[in-house]
Amino acid sequence: MKTRAALLLLLASMACAKKDDDVAAGGAMNDSASMMPAPAPAPAAPTVTDPQSAAIVVAANNVEIAAGRDAQKKSSNAKVKEFAKRMVTDHNGVNAAATALVKKLNVTPEESDASRGQTTAGDAAMASMKDMKGADFDRAYIANEVTYHVNLLDAIDKILLPSVQNAELRGLLEKTRPAVVAHLEHARELQASMGGGAMGGGNMSGGTKQP
C-alpha cells in the first residue's frame, strides 16, 4: 500500500510539473508575440498642390498631343490615324479648358517631379519608336497608348483627385476621367484588332477604379 501511495504521489507531482512547464512556455510565447514589431503602415499616396495638379494635367495632355501628331504622320493604318487624330483633338480640348480655368483662378501651374516625369516618359516613348515603320510602329504606338491611359487613370484616382482642393479644378478632373476611360477602351480595341495582348489592363496601384 505504501508503495502504491508513493507511486500515485509521484505521478501527481509529475503532472503538476508538466502543467507548470506548459504555462511557462505559453507565457514565453505570448511575451515573444508581444515583442514582435508591428507591421509597417502602407505608404501614403503622394500629395500635390493645386498648381502642381494643373501642371500635371497640362504635361499629360501635351505628351498625348505630341504622340498623336507623330502617329498621324507615320502610321499607314487608317484606324490608327483616326485614333491619333482623336487624341490630338480631345487632349487639346482638355488643355484649353485647363488653361482657361487656371487663368480664371489666377493660378500659375507649378512643375513637380510628377509633371516632369510625364514629359520625360513621353519623350522616351517617342524616341523608342523613332525608327519604327508600318505595322511595327502601329503596334508600339497603340501599346504605349494603353499603358499611358492606365497610368493616367491611376494618377487621377490616386494622386490628383485625393489632393485637389479647388472645387472647379476637381470638376475638370472628374469631367476628364470618363474621356480617359473611353480613350483606353478605344486603344484596347485597336490593340486586339492588331493581334496585341491586353497590355496595361491591370489595376496598377490596387486602388484605381476599374474603367
Buried (B, 14 or more C-beta within 10 A) or exposed (E): EEEEEEEEEEEEEEEEEEEEEEEEEEEEEEEEEEEEEEEEEEEEEEEBBBBBBBBBBBBBBBBBBBBBBBBBEBBEBEBBBBBBBBBBEBBBEBBEBBBEBBEEBEBEBBBBEBBEEBBEBBEEBBEEBEEBEEBEBBBBBBBBBBBBBBBBBBBBBBBBBBBBEBEEBBEBBEEBBEBBBBBBEBBBEBBEEBEBEEBBBEEBBEEBEEB
